Amino acid sequence: MDERTVTPRQMTPAEYRSATEERAAQTVRELSELMPRELAREGMTALALNVFGGNEAAIALYRRSGYGVSSMSMSKEVRA
């Protein structure tokens, strides 16, 4: 091998998880920009989505994309 040869290495589980999460986040960002434009072009005037209350990353992303809270549903576990 000379100095120009690259030897591939396997990603660690943490590296793979991080790369996978970043790809998923990028896809969500792209869709959150594309969908409103496409729906408006089709004559629709609103776009709604659901997100779990504890999903802070998703909530932050949607707020940055211009979404606001339009309704709220709450629940409570009941145990005997």
N, C-alpha and C positions, 0 to 999 in steps of 0.2 A: 504494500500500500504506500502511496505517496501522500504528501500533505493535502492534496485536493480531494482525497477520498473521504467520504462521510460515512461513518458507521451508524446506522440507525439504532436507536435504543427504544425499549418499550417504556411507555408512560407509566408512572406510578398511579395507583387508584386515585389519589388526591389530584394529580395533574389531569387525569382523564375526566374526573368529576367537574373540576374547574373549567376545563375546555368545553365540556358538554353544556354546563350551565351558561357559559358565556354565549355559545352558539344559540341556545334557546332564548336567552335574553335579547340577542340581536334580532332573532326572528320576530319576537313579540314587538320590539321597537319598530321594525319595518312594517309589520302588519298594522300597528296602531297609527302609522302615518298613511298607509295605502288605503285601508278600508274606508275611512271617512270620505276621502276624495272619490273613490269608486261609488260609494253609496249615494253621495250627493249628485254625481253624474247620472245616476239612475233615478233621481228625483226624490230620494228619501231625505227626510229632514232631521232625523235623530238616530243615534246609535246608543244602545244600552248594553251593559255587561254585568255579570255577577262576579264577585270576588269574596273569598272567605275573610272575615274580619281580622283574623290573625296573620294574614299574608301581607305583612308590612311592605315587603319589596314590591309586590304587585300593586298595592294601593299607591305607593309613592310613584311608580312608573305611570299609572293611569292618571294621577293628579298632574304630573308633569306633561302629560299628553292632552290636558284640558278637560278631563272628566271631573264631574262633581257628584256628590251624593244626591241621589234623587229619591231613594227610599232605604229603609233599614229593616232588617229582620233579625230578631234576636231569639236565642233558644237557651234552654237550661236542661242539664241532665237531671233526671229524677231517679232516686234510688230508694228501694224499699228499706 
